[in-house]
Amino acid sequence: MLYIMRHGRTDWNERNKLQGRTDIPLNAAGRKMAEEAAAVYKNVPLDVCYCSPLARARQTAEIFLKNRNIPIITDDRLVEMSFGKYEGVKSSFSTDANKLKSSDSQVNILFEAPEKYQAPDDGETFEELFKRTGNFLDEVVRQKLDEGKDVLIVGHGAMNSSIVCRIKNIGLDRFWSAGIENCKLMKLM
């Protein structure tokens, strides 16, 4: 089986700020969420956990698997999507996003119409995101599943959504439809 989980809450989640690759740790609420998830999902069989190298994902995996003998392996292909200059900006029609130049209104388009999103020069496109997470699925996860292993991926909102979209054959226009909540385990296959 393949399972996926989004990291616990951070201060930037609380403030609705785009985190992207900015390395923000879990806050107290996020650590508590991971502890509660560990109790709720303690009987879900897992053989290996792959996670993003960013602190919020690693901390979530470590807390979630604390009392289990399951290896946690970080992989750079599981890092969150880079939002470049938009990282740290409040998203979804916030005052911060509306203060951006009109050419930078992509912050809201990212969530409202992802198929129309144009990444900033210092950011990552959806095509690049899908390519790296797809490579990870093909090169790492497929082999483990073929061996009969139960795999957990701990990551981020956009990164996880790209995996869900690929596995469930969901188009980019419905990219956010999976609605991956913090510290909720989703069974994918």
Summary of the structure (lengths in Angstrom):
residues: 189
radius of gyration: 16.2
end to end distance: 5.4
largest distance: 51.3
contacts: 624
relative contact order: 0.23
helix: 48%
strand: 13%
